[in-house]
């Protein structure tokens, strides 16, 4: 993957994370996984199961914004 396409991918993942994070502040416990998968399903992003699980854990355990580049590298 080229650096430009990786940057675009991270920007797209970040947009999904921002959407989910704002929702999760008032959502019932345990909805992060479902919401993240639904949001990713609305995009052309293909993430591994491991990456999705990392993002879910980060959203559920981090106070404040979650950065895709911090979680996925």
C-alpha positions, 0 to 999 in steps of 0.5 A: 500500500502506498503512503498516500493510500495508507493516509487516505485509509487512516483518514477514513478510519478516523472519520468512522471512529469520530462518529462512533466515539461521539455516539458511544458517550451516551450509548449503552454498554456493549454497543461499540462493536455493533456500531463500529461494524455497521459504520465500517460496512457503510464504507469501502474500508476492509479491516481485519478482525484483529483491527476491528477488535483493537478499535473497539477496545480503544473506544471502550477504554479511552477517555476522549478521542481515539486516534486511528494511527495510535491504535492501528499504527 
